[in-house]
Amino acid sequence: MSANSSRAGQLLLQASACISWKQDVEGAVYHLANCLLLLGFMGGSGVYGCFYFFGFLSAGYLCCVLWGWFSACGLDIVLWSFLLAVVCLLQLAHLVYRLREDTLAEEFDLLYKTLCLPLQVPLQTYKEIVHCCEKQVLTLATEQTYAVEGETPINRLSLLLSGRVRVSQDGQFLHYIFPYQFMDSPEWESLQPSEEGVFQVTLTAETSCSYISWPRKSLHLLLTKERYISCLFSALLGYDISEKLYTLNDKLFAKFGLRFDIRLPSLYHVLGPTAADAGPESEKGDEEACEPAASPPQATPTSLQQTPPCSPPPAATNFPAPPSRARLSRPDSSILASRIPLQSYSPVISRGQAPLAPTHTPEL
């Protein structure tokens, strides 16, 4: 066994081109350089992995330069190690430049974390959206108007970043717009790309506000080109409009304290422009319709007068006649009461069920 190992060692020594092997080991700088290179090659992927990788490689090759200059005394070792160190340092400088170029402003970074990151929107897609608005943050002073009713054209889409905006129509307050809500989403959705229009409401800043704004044509071009961004804006605008509708729904109530849902089809005549004008006439017509139903007929045939009146069903005698809806403490529900015969009332309905819609225009 020992003879075989000695023979193998002799073969290795004879095949080597080295005349003599150094008896002492290299200095500490050489071993430090190799340790740094080992740590550098263990780096991972990604941006921080590249920083780790090229950072340790740069330090390791600089140590090789020192070792070749002071210990090995070899010009080729110094030149190659220096060249590799310079390449690694240039790569680090390129990474730093890319990171600074891709860094967003504080407002846009907060907007991405608040609005887009929960939806898992890619950062590159978000940068395209920000690039469309030219990375500009606009401001509104207190009591400064963003849009005037009937005057300001609909030529942009804006998103509030900070502050609070008051929405009103004909001097009547409607609702507020809070940060990270669109300021003119209903106007945006109400027009086609080729149509033009003006605001139907007035938007006034109650505090100092900041917002971003996309030009209408530029945003339409982006939505046409990028289907993913189009679906994203469709979802965001739909959610924003529904929030505004729910806010208006909370303010819609009748005079006697009941709150209604604006999504009910029975409220279309309440929100219509002719509801208030047609109210008194409809009440008068309903009252005239109730009078013949409540009073006995004045002239009837002889055969009908001799016929004895029909007795009510036995089940109906157990229940008292329900009071007329017009006598309840809800004067706004008189129309519904006049349109339904008294015989069709059930005990459940006679307990005072709220109507679906008031007859007068609700207060906002």
Secondary structure as UniProt FT lines:
FT   HELIX           2..15
FT   HELIX           28..41
FT   HELIX           46..67
FT   HELIX           68..72
FT   HELIX           75..102
FT   HELIX           106..111
FT   HELIX           112..116
FT   HELIX           117..119
FT   HELIX           123..132
FT   TURN            133..135
FT   STRAND          138..140
FT   TURN            142..143
FT   STRAND          145..147
FT   TURN            149..151
FT   STRAND          156..162
FT   STRAND          165..169
FT   TURN            170..171
FT   STRAND          172..177
FT   TURN            179..180
FT   HELIX           185..190
FT   TURN            193..194
FT   STRAND          202..205
FT   STRAND          209..215
FT   HELIX           216..225
FT   HELIX           227..251
FT   TURN            255..256
FT   TURN            262..263
FT   HELIX           265..267
FT   HELIX           268..271
FT   TURN            273..274
FT   HELIX           275..294
FT   HELIX           302..306
FT   HELIX           314..317
FT   HELIX           325..327
FT   HELIX           331..333
FT   HELIX           334..339
FT   HELIX           342..344
FT   TURN            347..348
FT   HELIX           349..351
//
